[in-house]
Amino acid sequence: MAETKSDIHLYTAQTPNGIKVSMLLEELGLPYKVTAIDISKNTQKEPWFLEINPNGRIPALTDTFTNGSQIRLFESGAIMQYLVDRYDTECKLSYPRDSPEYWEVNSWLFWQMGGLGPMQGQSNHFTRYAPEKIQYGIDRYQNETRRLYRVLDTQLSKSKSGYLVGDRCTIADLACWGWAAAANWAGVPLDGFPHVNAWIDKILARPGSEKGRHVPKPHTSLNNRHKTEEEMDKAAAATRAWVQQGMKEDAKK
């Protein structure tokens, strides 16, 4: 792909939602600037960042739009749609608009945004960060997350290409990948999902995705594949207090 001019500035952190955008940028071969957002210091709540993303979350992205003005984008799925719609003119990671595959990619993207991400996020919270072990919450969200991985595994089992939609890697795959890589942290080991595991490794072997997952710092979620529950609970202890403090501050607003 010939070098494409852009004025993309990505504001991100090392999370499943953050790396999906940097993986896509690298896959598309787009030049971009990066500002690392330290969510442990609530940088995403500072006024300058809220001008870019009023919701105070990562990732966010700015770019010079076609009319010369600056456009701001937030919500990772919306950012991914923008990037392929504007820059993937050869449809290397997408399909032509209004093709059946285009809409199926969008279906899986929204599935991740509305299902896998929120459910696994809640599983993370109740499994690792809640101040007390609430078994109902743990079971509720681990079971639903596991069900969603069963849906993903079934879809991949039918795929001839090994990707979610059609014959190529798309934003649907990249959106889901960071969450799957972190599933063990949510208390949902993927041992019983062979097609998901093969797909994780397939994406991992792509140079663009491999580079992008380490933005803005090294990606370590896959290391949890081989850790015990005790090891992961110990690792979560340092973050637990920060999560609880953030909840208290948000409740005051």
BELBEL-V702164 format. One record per residue. PHI is phi in degrees with one decimal (none if undefined). PSI is psi in degrees with one decimal (NA if undefined). OMEGA is omega in whole degrees, -180 to 180 (* if undefined). Layout:
((PHI/PSI/OMEGA) (PHI/PSI/OMEGA))
//
This chain:
((none/131.7/177) (-66.6/149.0/-178) (-62.0/131.9/-179) (-103.6/135.3/177) (-79.5/137.6/176) (-154.7/166.3/176) (-124.6/39.4/-174) (-74.7/132.2/175) (-127.8/116.4/-178) (-101.3/130.7/176) (-111.7/115.9/-167) (-152.3/173.9/175) (-145.6/170.3/-177) (-82.8/80.5/177) (-136.2/166.1/177) (-56.9/-38.5/179) (-73.9/-31.0/179) (-71.2/-45.9/-173) (-74.8/-19.9/179) (-62.1/-33.9/-179) (-76.5/-43.2/179) (-67.6/-34.1/174) (-61.8/-43.3/179) (-65.0/-43.4/179) (-59.3/-41.7/179) (-69.9/-39.4/178) (-62.0/-36.0/180) (-81.9/-10.4/-180) (68.9/30.9/-178) (-90.3/137.6/172) (-72.7/142.0/179) (-159.5/155.2/174) (-97.9/153.9/-180) (-128.3/132.9/167) (-117.3/118.8/179) (-77.1/128.8/179) (-102.8/121.0/-180) (-87.7/93.9/-177) (-69.5/-20.3/177) (-69.9/-18.2/177) (-108.1/9.9/179) (58.7/34.0/176) (-58.6/-32.1/-179) (-69.4/-7.9/178) (-99.7/-3.4/-177) (-73.3/148.5/-175) (-53.9/-39.1/-178) (-64.1/-36.2/180) (-75.3/-36.0/180) (-64.6/-20.4/174) (-69.5/-25.2/178) (-91.2/-47.6/177) (-128.1/100.8/-178) (-62.8/-14.9/179) (-83.6/-9.6/176) (65.4/42.0/178) (-134.4/163.1/173) (-106.6/156.9/0) (-87.2/167.5/171) (-140.2/160.6/-175) (-150.3/141.6/171) (-121.5/155.5/180) (-157.6/158.5/172) (-84.0/120.6/-176) (-78.2/173.7/-174) (-63.4/-24.1/179) (-90.5/5.3/177) (92.7/-8.0/178) (-87.7/164.9/178) (-86.4/135.8/175) (-111.1/140.0/175) (-111.4/143.3/179) (-135.0/139.8/173) (-141.9/167.7/-165) (73.8/116.9/-170) (-59.2/-37.1/179) (-64.4/-41.8/179) (-64.6/-39.3/178) (-62.2/-44.5/-180) (-64.0/-42.0/178) (-61.0/-43.2/179) (-60.1/-45.9/-175) (-64.3/-43.2/-180) (-75.0/-37.0/-180) (-64.2/-36.6/-177) (-88.8/-40.1/-168) (-108.6/-22.4/-177) (-89.1/63.7/-175) (-67.1/-22.4/179) (-94.0/2.8/179) (54.7/46.5/177) (-78.4/-28.2/178) (-127.1/25.2/-179) (-156.1/-176.6/177) (-128.6/157.5/179) (-57.0/140.4/180) (-56.8/138.3/179) (76.4/4.4/169) (-77.7/156.5/178) (-57.0/-37.6/-179) (-67.2/-34.2/178) (-57.5/-47.3/-178) (-73.5/-30.2/176) (-69.0/-38.8/175) (-58.2/-45.1/179) (-62.1/-36.7/178) (-61.1/-45.8/179) (-69.7/-33.5/176) (-62.9/-45.8/179) (-69.6/-31.4/174) (-59.0/-43.1/179) (-68.4/-45.9/-176) (-66.8/-37.4/-177) (-97.0/-14.6/-176) (-122.7/-73.9/-173) (-58.0/-48.8/-178) (-61.8/-54.9/180) (-61.8/-41.6/-178) (-68.3/-43.5/179) (-69.0/-33.8/176) (-61.7/-41.5/177) (-69.0/-35.0/176) (-63.8/-41.3/174) (-54.6/-48.0/-174) (-63.3/-52.3/-175) (-72.3/-27.1/-180) (-81.3/-36.5/-172) (-115.0/-32.5/-165) (-115.2/-16.3/-180) (-62.2/143.1/-177) (-67.0/-18.6/175) (-139.5/154.5/-180) (-79.8/110.4/178) (-105.9/101.0/-171) (-62.2/-35.0/179) (-60.3/-45.8/180) (-64.7/-42.2/178) (-60.3/-49.6/-178) (-64.9/-43.2/-177) (-57.6/-49.4/-173) (-85.5/-31.7/174) (-65.6/-42.1/-179) (-64.5/-42.3/-180) (-69.2/-38.1/177) (-63.6/-42.4/178) (-62.4/-40.7/178) (-60.2/-41.0/-180) (-66.1/-37.4/176) (-68.4/-27.9/174) (-67.3/-38.9/175) (-61.8/-45.5/-180) (-63.6/-43.3/-179) (-64.1/-39.5/179) (-63.9/-43.3/179) (-61.7/-44.8/-179) (-68.1/-29.3/179) (-66.2/-22.4/-180) (-93.7/-5.5/-173) (-86.2/130.2/176) (-77.9/-26.7/-177) (-90.5/-18.2/-175) (88.4/-0.5/177) (-108.6/168.6/-173) (-67.7/-39.6/-175) (-131.4/121.1/172) (66.2/-141.5/-170) (-105.3/13.4/-175) (-149.1/160.4/171) (-69.7/134.9/-180) (-133.6/-178.2/177) (-63.6/-21.5/176) (-63.3/-44.9/179) (-65.2/-47.1/-175) (-67.1/-33.7/179) (-65.6/-37.7/-177) (-83.1/-25.3/-167) (-61.4/-46.9/-177) (-61.6/-32.8/177) (-70.7/-43.9/179) (-62.6/-38.1/179) (-63.6/-22.5/-177) (-107.9/13.2/-173) (-61.2/-37.1/-177) (-62.7/-32.6/179) (-63.2/-30.3/179) (-83.0/3.6/-179) (80.6/21.8/-179) (-124.3/80.7/177) (-60.3/145.4/-176) (-100.4/23.8/-178) (-58.6/-33.8/-177) (-90.8/14.4/-177) (-126.2/76.1/-173) (-62.4/-34.9/-178) (-72.6/-34.4/176) (-65.9/-43.0/180) (-64.1/-40.6/178) (-64.6/-38.6/179) (-67.3/-39.8/176) (-56.3/-47.1/-179) (-69.2/-32.3/180) (-65.1/-44.6/177) (-66.7/-38.9/-179) (-60.7/-29.6/-178) (-79.9/-6.4/180) (-83.6/124.1/-176) (-57.0/-40.9/-180) (-64.5/-45.6/179) (-66.2/-39.7/179) (-60.9/-42.2/179) (-70.1/-44.3/-175) (-67.3/-28.2/-179) (-70.2/-14.1/-179) (-98.6/21.6/178) (-107.5/129.8/4) (-92.5/1.3/177) (-148.6/169.9/-175) (-54.8/136.6/179) (-85.7/124.5/-174) (-122.0/2.2/-175) (-58.3/-35.0/-179) (-64.5/-21.8/178) (-62.6/-24.8/-178) (-72.6/-10.9/177) (-55.5/-31.1/-172) (-112.6/9.9/180) (-94.0/152.7/177) (-82.7/165.3/177) (-58.7/-40.2/-180) (-63.0/-41.5/179) (-65.1/-40.5/-180) (-71.2/-37.4/177) (-63.3/-39.2/178) (-64.8/-40.7/179) (-66.5/-31.1/-178) (-77.5/-18.4/-174) (-57.7/-40.1/-177) (-67.0/-30.5/-177) (-87.0/-23.0/-173) (-57.4/-44.3/-179) (-64.6/-39.0/179) (-64.6/-41.4/178) (-61.7/-44.2/-179) (-65.3/-39.9/179) (-64.9/-41.0/178) (-62.1/-38.2/178) (-64.7/-40.2/179) (-65.1/-41.5/-180) (-67.1/-39.5/178) (-66.1/-33.1/-180) (-67.2/-22.2/-180) (-80.4/-16.5/-172) (-84.3/NA/*))
//
